[in-house]
Amino acid sequence: QAELGPQARRHGEFIARCAQRMESLIRNVLDSATIRTGHLSLVRAPEDLSALLQEAADTFRTLADEKSQLLRLEVPPSLPVEADRERLLQVISNLLANAVKFAPTEGRITIRAWVTEGWVHCSISDDGPGIEADALERVFDPYWSGESTRGTGLGLSIVRGIVQAHGGATFVQSAPGIGTTIGFRLPGGSGDTAR
């Protein structure tokens, strides 16, 4: 059996990357449709948000390192929540992917988590270009991705849908030239959802 030459190997890697992108796009379209129709099903169990944030940060550290970005975690040792593990990891991964994408080379990305009045909060900040004030209210809209970015614009709408299905809410703070903070809050693991 003959070994593949360098050119054939490159073509194979290119096809594999295209297939991954297509699979990701299809998954996003399906998730978006499921959320819009109100049929997103969750498998809730006791989870530790701090551990999930650490796991996601470990996954994205290599990508951040490639851009010489500093990826910091400011989270307590444990943050109990009732959540669908895979869906919550999807939310965190989406927010981290955006932060790595928009933070500049040698930029800073900070993952924070805390508890306030029975709610568990998580935010992911970057020091990228920021978002204009008139666009802030649209960042979670399906198919909106801003004028200067390429993508389907489904990622943050899926984040919002998953967080809302957990009984939580999303938030964004940003200013041009300053950076962006996007996050969410979930009811605490104790079930206390004081407003």
Phi, psi and chi 1 to 4 in degrees:
 res  aa     phi    psi   chi1   chi2   chi3   chi4
   1 GLN       -  121.8 -172.7  173.0   -3.4      -
   2 ALA   -76.5  143.6      -      -      -      -
   3 GLU   -74.5  148.0  -72.0 -104.4  -21.3      -
   4 LEU   -72.8  140.4  -71.6  176.9      -      -
   5 GLY   -76.7  168.6      -      -      -      -
   6 PRO   -56.8  -39.8  -19.6   26.9      -      -
   7 GLN   -68.0  -43.2 -171.9  172.1    4.0      -
   8 ALA   -64.2  -38.1      -      -      -      -
   9 ARG   -63.9  -42.2 -162.7  173.6  -55.7  113.6
  10 ARG   -62.2  -42.6  -83.0 -164.4  -56.9  -84.3
  11 HIS   -62.6  -41.6  -75.2  -55.3      -      -
  12 GLY   -62.1  -43.2      -      -      -      -
  13 GLU   -64.8  -38.3  -70.8  167.9   -3.1      -
  14 PHE   -63.3  -44.4  172.5   74.3      -      -
  15 ILE   -63.7  -40.0  -69.4  167.8      -      -
  16 ALA   -63.1  -42.0      -      -      -      -
  17 ARG   -63.9  -42.4  -77.7 -163.8  -53.8  -84.9
  18 CYS   -61.9  -42.0  -71.6      -      -      -
  19 ALA   -63.8  -39.9      -      -      -      -
  20 GLN   -63.3  -43.1  -78.3  179.4  -34.4      -
  21 ARG   -64.0  -40.9  -79.6 -163.2  -67.3  -89.7
  22 MET   -65.2  -41.6 -174.0   62.7   70.4      -
  23 GLU   -62.5  -42.4 -178.9 -175.2   -5.0      -
  24 SER   -63.2  -43.4  175.6      -      -      -
  25 LEU   -61.9  -46.4  173.7   62.7      -      -
  26 ILE   -62.5  -43.4  -68.9  168.0      -      -
  27 ARG   -61.0  -41.6 -163.4  168.2   42.6 -115.1
  28 ASN   -64.4  -43.1  -80.8  -12.2      -      -
  29 VAL   -63.4  -42.9  169.4      -      -      -
  30 LEU   -64.8  -44.5  -70.5  173.3      -      -
  31 ASP   -60.8  -43.3  -78.7  -13.6      -      -
  32 SER   -61.7  -43.7 -179.4      -      -      -
  33 ALA   -65.0  -40.9      -      -      -      -
  34 THR   -63.2  -41.7  -58.3      -      -      -
  35 ILE   -66.4  -44.8  -71.5  165.7      -      -
  36 ARG   -61.0  -35.4  -90.5 -159.8  -35.3  -84.6
  37 THR   -86.7   -1.0   57.6      -      -      -
  38 GLY    74.8   22.8      -      -      -      -
  39 HIS  -109.9   21.5  -68.5  105.5      -      -
  40 LEU   -72.2  118.6 -179.3   68.6      -      -
  41 SER   -99.9  138.9   60.7      -      -      -
  42 LEU  -116.0  144.4  -59.2  176.6      -      -
  43 VAL  -109.8   93.1 -179.3      -      -      -
  44 ARG   -84.3  143.1  -66.2 -178.5 -161.3 -122.8
  45 ALA  -156.4  161.4      -      -      -      -
  46 PRO   -62.2  127.1  -20.7   31.9      -      -
  47 GLU  -132.2  161.3  -64.8  -68.8  -17.1      -
  48 ASP  -110.2  105.7 -178.8   -5.3      -      -
  49 LEU   -59.1  -37.5  179.9   59.0      -      -
  50 SER   -59.8  -43.0  -68.4      -      -      -
  51 ALA   -66.4  -39.0      -      -      -      -
  52 LEU   -66.3  -37.9  -66.6  178.1      -      -
  53 LEU   -65.3  -40.4  -69.5  169.6      -      -
  54 GLN   -63.9  -43.3 -177.6   65.5   59.6      -
  55 GLU   -61.3  -46.2 -178.6  179.3  -27.6      -
  56 ALA   -65.3  -41.1      -      -      -      -
  57 ALA   -61.4  -41.1      -      -      -      -
  58 ASP   -61.3  -37.4  -69.9  -15.9      -      -
  59 THR   -66.9  -39.0  -59.1      -      -      -
  60 PHE   -91.6   -6.3  -81.5   86.5      -      -
  61 ARG   -60.3  -38.3 -159.8  168.9  -61.3  -78.9
  62 THR   -62.3  -43.8  -57.5      -      -      -
  63 LEU   -63.6  -41.1  -71.2  174.3      -      -
  64 ALA   -64.7  -41.5      -      -      -      -
  65 ASP   -61.2  -35.9  -72.9  -12.5      -      -
  66 GLU   -61.8  -27.4  -74.7  175.2    7.3      -
  67 LYS  -103.0   13.3  -68.6  178.5   71.1  176.3
  68 SER    53.6   36.2  -59.1      -      -      -
  69 GLN   -89.2  143.9  -64.7  167.6  -24.8      -
  70 LEU   -90.7  119.1  176.7   63.4      -      -
  71 LEU  -109.4  112.4  179.1   56.5      -      -
  72 ARG  -115.0  144.5  -89.5 -170.5   -1.9 -144.0
  73 LEU  -113.1  130.5  -91.1   88.8      -      -
  74 GLU  -125.6   79.5  -63.3  176.5    4.9      -
  75 VAL  -131.8  148.8  -58.3      -      -      -
  76 PRO   -69.5  167.1   20.3  -26.2      -      -
  77 PRO   -59.0  -31.5  -21.8   30.3      -      -
  78 SER  -152.0  140.6  177.6      -      -      -
  79 LEU  -139.4   95.3  -83.6  175.2      -      -
  80 PRO   -72.7  134.8   20.1  -24.3      -      -
  81 VAL  -140.6  157.6  -68.0      -      -      -
  82 GLU   -98.3  112.5  -75.6  -80.8  -31.9      -
  83 ALA  -155.2  162.6      -      -      -      -
  84 ASP   -84.0  110.3 -177.4  -46.2      -      -
  85 ARG   -52.5  -52.1  173.7 -174.0  168.1   77.2
  86 GLU   -65.8  -39.9  -66.1  -51.2  -45.7      -
  87 ARG   -67.8  -38.7  -71.4  -62.1 -172.3  176.7
  88 LEU   -67.6  -38.8 -162.2   47.9      -      -
  89 LEU   -63.2  -35.0  -84.7  171.7      -      -
  90 GLN   -62.4  -42.8 -175.9  179.3   -1.7      -
  91 VAL   -61.7  -52.0  164.7      -      -      -
  92 ILE   -62.2  -43.5  -62.6  163.2      -      -
  93 SER   -63.7  -39.6  -64.0      -      -      -
  94 ASN   -62.8  -44.8 -169.4  -57.3      -      -
  95 LEU   -66.1  -39.6  -63.2  179.9      -      -
  96 LEU   -68.0  -39.3  -90.3  172.5      -      -
  97 ALA   -60.8  -42.0      -      -      -      -
  98 ASN   -63.6  -42.7  -80.3   -9.4      -      -
  99 ALA   -62.6  -44.6      -      -      -      -
 100 VAL   -64.0  -38.7  169.6      -      -      -
 101 LYS   -64.8  -43.6  176.4 -179.6  177.2 -178.9
 102 PHE   -93.6  -22.8  -69.7  109.9      -      -
 103 ALA   -66.9  142.6      -      -      -      -
 104 PRO   -75.3  169.5   28.8  -34.1      -      -
 105 THR   -56.5  134.6  -60.6      -      -      -
 106 GLU    65.3   21.3  -61.9 -175.9   -1.9      -
 107 GLY   -81.7 -178.2      -      -      -      -
 108 ARG  -123.1  137.6  -59.6  167.7   82.7   81.9
 109 ILE  -127.5  129.2  -62.1  165.4      -      -
 110 THR  -125.9  127.8  -54.5      -      -      -
 111 ILE  -103.8  122.2  -56.0  168.2      -      -
 112 ARG  -123.5  150.5  -66.2 -177.2  178.5   91.3
 113 ALA  -148.4  144.3      -      -      -      -
 114 TRP  -161.1  170.5   66.2   97.0      -      -
 115 VAL  -119.4  135.3  177.5      -      -      -
 116 THR  -141.2  122.8  -51.9      -      -      -
 117 GLU    48.6   47.2  -63.1  178.6  -10.5      -
 118 GLY    83.1   -2.4      -      -      -      -
 119 TRP  -105.2  140.7  -68.9   91.9      -      -
 120 VAL   -98.9  123.3  174.7      -      -      -
 121 HIS  -108.8  148.3  -60.0 -103.7      -      -
 122 CYS  -141.5  136.2  172.1      -      -      -
 123 SER  -136.7  149.0   70.5      -      -      -
 124 ILE  -126.8  119.4  -63.4  176.7      -      -
 125 SER  -113.1  146.2  -56.4      -      -      -
 126 ASP  -135.6  160.7   66.8   68.5      -      -
 127 ASP  -104.7   38.4   58.1   -5.0      -      -
 128 GLY   -75.6 -161.9      -      -      -      -
 129 PRO   -69.4  -16.8   23.7  -32.5      -      -
 130 GLY    80.9  177.9      -      -      -      -
 131 ILE  -126.9  136.4  -57.6  167.6      -      -
 132 GLU   -62.1  148.0  -63.8  -73.0  -17.9      -
 133 ALA   -57.1  -40.0      -      -      -      -
 134 ASP   -73.1  -12.0   60.2  -10.5      -      -
 135 ALA   -97.6  -14.1      -      -      -      -
 136 LEU   -56.8  -41.2  -85.2  179.5      -      -
 137 GLU   -72.0   -9.6   61.5 -168.3   40.7      -
 138 ARG  -104.3   -4.2  -61.6  170.2   51.5 -153.6
 139 VAL   -62.4  -26.6  -63.3      -      -      -
 140 PHE   -94.1    2.4  -67.1  106.6      -      -
 141 ASP   -74.3  140.2  -69.9   -8.7      -      -
 142 PRO   -60.2  140.0  -20.3   30.2      -      -
 143 TYR    70.2    8.0  -55.9  107.9      -      -
 144 TRP   -98.2  126.1 -173.5   86.2      -      -
 145 SER  -133.6   12.0   60.1      -      -      -
 146 GLY    82.8  162.3      -      -      -      -
 147 GLU   -76.3  -28.9  -66.5  174.2   13.2      -
 148 SER  -103.4   10.3   62.2      -      -      -
 149 THR  -121.1  155.5   63.7      -      -      -
 150 ARG  -109.6  139.6  -65.2  173.6   57.2 -166.2
 151 GLY   155.9  177.0      -      -      -      -
 152 THR   -80.2  -21.2   61.4      -      -      -
 153 GLY    75.6   17.8      -      -      -      -
 154 LEU   -96.3  -23.3  -70.5  173.2      -      -
 155 GLY   -54.0  -52.6      -      -      -      -
 156 LEU   -74.5  -27.9  -70.3  179.2      -      -
 157 SER   -68.8  -33.8   70.2      -      -      -
 158 ILE   -69.0  -42.0  -69.1  169.5      -      -
 159 VAL   -54.1  -50.4  162.6      -      -      -
 160 ARG   -60.7  -43.9 -179.0  178.0   61.7 -177.1
 161 GLY   -61.9  -42.5      -      -      -      -
 162 ILE   -66.8  -44.0  -67.3  171.1      -      -
 163 VAL   -63.7  -44.0  168.2      -      -      -
 164 GLN   -64.3  -36.0  -72.7  177.9  -16.7      -
 165 ALA   -63.6  -25.4      -      -      -      -
 166 HIS   -84.8    0.0  -80.0   85.2      -      -
 167 GLY    85.3   17.6      -      -      -      -
 168 GLY  -109.9 -165.9      -      -      -      -
 169 ALA  -147.5  154.9      -      -      -      -
 170 THR  -106.5  162.0   51.4      -      -      -
 171 PHE  -150.5  157.9   60.3   86.3      -      -
 172 VAL  -143.6  140.8   58.1      -      -      -
 173 GLN  -134.3  132.8  -62.3  168.2  -37.2      -
 174 SER  -162.1  157.8 -173.2      -      -      -
 175 ALA  -152.9  139.1      -      -      -      -
 176 PRO   -55.0  132.7  -25.4   35.0      -      -
 177 GLY    80.8   -5.8      -      -      -      -
 178 ILE  -107.8  -38.9  -57.3  -65.7      -      -
 179 GLY   126.4 -174.5      -      -      -      -
 180 THR  -137.4  140.9  -58.0      -      -      -
 181 THR  -123.6  122.3  -63.4      -      -      -
 182 ILE  -124.6  137.6  -60.0 -177.5      -      -
 183 GLY  -158.9 -168.8      -      -      -      -
 184 PHE  -153.6  164.5   58.4   90.0      -      -
 185 ARG  -131.3  145.9   69.0  175.8 -168.3  174.3
 186 LEU  -129.8  152.9  -60.1  174.0      -      -
 187 PRO   -58.1  139.4  -21.7   31.9      -      -
 188 GLY   -64.0  158.9      -      -      -      -
 189 GLY   -61.4  -18.8      -      -      -      -
 190 SER   -76.3  -11.0   65.3      -      -      -
 191 GLY    89.1   -2.5      -      -      -      -
 192 ASP   -77.0  116.0  177.7   10.0      -      -
 193 THR  -119.0   48.9   56.5      -      -      -
 194 ALA   -58.0  139.9      -      -      -      -
 195 ARG  -107.3      -  -63.2 -179.9 -163.4  -80.0
